[in-house]
């Protein structure tokens, strides 16, 4: 599983004909599911993301996690995180999980975050979305459950 994690002052996601979902201060996570991913990968990323010390403490140092601050989490599925651009000019997506598998693991990721009493909002799986991110810092991190980067 891959995630782009952004510390935000606000974030929102919408899709045509759908309700717009939004959060205040917290994290926006763009989440991609790969062919070889499992529930263990989802658990690893949830734990890593919720405990990343990327929020400032009273001294202005990045020393607090989302769990410490009580911030919100917006999770948006994004299979393009598995886009392979090494050859040619059109990305290949053969490393991305098929939609049925990806949706199950995406839902499992969200369930695991909710189980840790985090205020979670989601995007719309397999739909064209407009995502608004007001990055705070900016702080943006890339994570990979296989530790490829």
RODO-2510 file (C-alpha; in nm, 4 decimals, decimal comma):
residues 149
     n   res          X          Y          Z
     1     x     0,0000     0,0000     0,0000
     2     x     0,1141     0,3483    -0,0722
     3     x     0,0074     0,6731     0,0856
     4     x     0,0720     1,0391     0,0291
     5     x     0,0119     1,2046     0,3653
     6     x    -0,0448     1,5778     0,3879
     7     x    -0,0829     1,7803     0,7056
     8     x    -0,3712     2,0175     0,6421
     9     x    -0,5638     2,3026     0,7947
    10     x    -0,8613     2,1809     0,5867
    11     x    -0,9451     1,9294     0,3177
    12     x    -1,2480     1,8303     0,1140
    13     x    -1,3559     1,5869    -0,1525
    14     x    -1,6518     1,5847    -0,3860
    15     x    -1,7825     1,3927    -0,6847
    16     x    -2,0489     1,4760    -0,9422
    17     x    -2,3930     1,4246    -0,7903
    18     x    -2,2465     1,3393    -0,4494
    19     x    -2,2263     1,5135    -0,1163
    20     x    -1,9051     1,7067    -0,0493
    21     x    -1,7112     1,5698     0,2487
    22     x    -1,4724     1,7932     0,4412
    23     x    -1,2411     1,8032     0,7409
    24     x    -1,0687     2,0696     0,9444
    25     x    -0,7147     2,0411     1,0782
    26     x    -0,5620     1,6984     1,0408
    27     x    -0,4368     1,4772     0,7592
    28     x    -0,5417     1,4084     0,4030
    29     x    -0,4288     1,0630     0,2939
    30     x    -0,4227     0,9670    -0,0722
    31     x    -0,4231     0,5865    -0,0541
    32     x    -0,3238     0,3391    -0,3248
    33     x    -0,3581    -0,0378    -0,3037
    34     x    -0,1147    -0,2669    -0,4845
    35     x    -0,1475    -0,6183    -0,6242
    36     x     0,0444    -0,7799    -0,3362
    37     x    -0,1173    -0,5873    -0,0511
    38     x    -0,3031    -0,7426     0,2416
    39     x    -0,4722    -0,6413     0,5647
    40     x    -0,1266    -0,6436     0,7269
    41     x    -0,0191    -0,3658     0,4899
    42     x    -0,3280    -0,1640     0,5822
    43     x    -0,2669    -0,2128     0,9567
    44     x     0,0957    -0,1065     0,9163
    45     x     0,0029     0,2133     0,7312
    46     x    -0,2804     0,3061     0,9675
    47     x    -0,0480     0,2691     1,2656
    48     x     0,2323     0,4611     1,0956
    49     x     0,0089     0,7457     0,9752
    50     x    -0,1835     0,7950     1,2999
    51     x     0,1385     0,8007     1,5014
    52     x     0,3552     1,0162     1,2720
    53     x     0,4857     1,3031     1,4826
    54     x     0,4299     1,5782     1,2269
    55     x     0,2196     1,8285     1,4228
    56     x     0,3812     2,1073     1,6184
    57     x     0,3971     2,1108     1,9973
    58     x     0,3932     2,4247     2,2138
    59     x     0,7595     2,4876     2,1225
    60     x     0,6924     2,4751     1,7483
    61     x     0,8630     2,1368     1,7004
    62     x     0,7056     1,8517     1,5067
    63     x     0,6490     1,6314     1,8069
    64     x     0,2769     1,5443     1,8085
    65     x     0,0754     1,2857     1,6162
    66     x    -0,2788     1,2964     1,4822
    67     x    -0,3798     1,0885     1,7842
    68     x    -0,2201     1,3477     2,0154
    69     x    -0,3937     1,6423     1,8500
    70     x    -0,7349     1,4846     1,7941
    71     x    -0,7205     1,5965     1,4311
    72     x    -0,9387     1,4629     1,1527
    73     x    -0,8489     1,2218     0,8724
    74     x    -0,9673     1,2384     0,5113
    75     x    -0,8883     0,9188     0,3173
    76     x    -0,9106     0,9324    -0,0624
    77     x    -0,8517     0,6254    -0,2797
    78     x    -0,5969     0,6875    -0,5521
    79     x    -0,4867     0,3964    -0,7689
    80     x    -0,2594     0,6312    -0,9661
    81     x    -0,0058     0,6041    -0,6830
    82     x     0,0845     0,2768    -0,8537
    83     x     0,1367     0,4437    -1,1915
    84     x     0,4629     0,3300    -1,3495
    85     x     0,6132     0,6102    -1,5587
    86     x     0,9537     0,4570    -1,6262
    87     x     0,8779     0,3681    -1,9890
    88     x     0,7088     0,5830    -2,2468
    89     x     0,4794     0,8717    -2,1679
    90     x     0,1632     0,6947    -2,0566
    91     x     0,1675     0,5506    -1,7039
    92     x     0,1059     0,1791    -1,6641
    93     x    -0,1102     0,0633    -1,3753
    94     x    -0,0454    -0,3116    -1,3749
    95     x     0,0895    -0,2966    -1,0171
    96     x    -0,2382    -0,1528    -0,8838
    97     x    -0,4800    -0,3978    -0,7243
    98     x    -0,7997    -0,4797    -0,9130
    99     x    -1,0962    -0,2658    -0,8013
   100     x    -1,2657    -0,5383    -0,5916
   101     x    -0,9484    -0,6081    -0,3920
   102     x    -0,8575    -0,2413    -0,3630
   103     x    -1,2029    -0,1462    -0,2354
   104     x    -1,1914    -0,4139     0,0366
   105     x    -0,8484    -0,3031     0,1582
   106     x    -0,9422     0,0655     0,1358
   107     x    -1,2512    -0,0062     0,3505
   108     x    -1,0386    -0,2108     0,5905
   109     x    -0,7911     0,0799     0,6236
   110     x    -1,0781     0,3174     0,7059
   111     x    -1,2281     0,0664     0,9520
   112     x    -0,8936     0,0331     1,1328
   113     x    -0,8625     0,4126     1,1671
   114     x    -1,2197     0,4428     1,2970
   115     x    -1,1519     0,1604     1,5446
   116     x    -0,8794     0,3821     1,6932
   117     x    -1,1415     0,6502     1,7530
   118     x    -1,0199     0,8836     1,4807
   119     x    -1,2718     1,1135     1,3100
   120     x    -1,2504     0,9748     0,9550
   121     x    -1,4068     1,1083     0,6366
   122     x    -1,3701     0,9408     0,2990
   123     x    -1,3834     1,0119    -0,0681
   124     x    -1,5753     0,8049    -0,3222
   125     x    -1,4177     0,4825    -0,4406
   126     x    -1,3653     0,4446    -0,8171
   127     x    -1,5236     0,7803    -0,9027
   128     x    -1,3861     1,0997    -1,0497
   129     x    -1,3310     1,3299    -0,7519
   130     x    -1,2263     1,6854    -0,6917
   131     x    -0,9977     1,7004    -0,3897
   132     x    -0,9232     2,0246    -0,2082
   133     x    -0,6166     2,0271     0,0138
   134     x    -0,4977     2,3231     0,2169
   135     x    -0,1535     2,1948     0,3051
   136     x    -0,0152     2,3160     0,6361
   137     x     0,3582     2,3750     0,6342
   138     x     0,3668     2,2389     0,3697
   139     x     0,4144     1,8944     0,5173
   140     x     0,3838     1,6085     0,2670
   141     x     0,5193     1,2563     0,3162
   142     x     0,5154     0,9431     0,1028
   143     x     0,4804     0,6048     0,2700
   144     x     0,4944     0,2525     0,1307
   145     x     0,3977    -0,0522     0,3365
   146     x     0,6666    -0,2556     0,1571
   147     x     0,9165     0,0163     0,2556
   148     x     1,0185     0,0807    -0,1042
   149     x     1,0600     0,4485    -0,0154
***
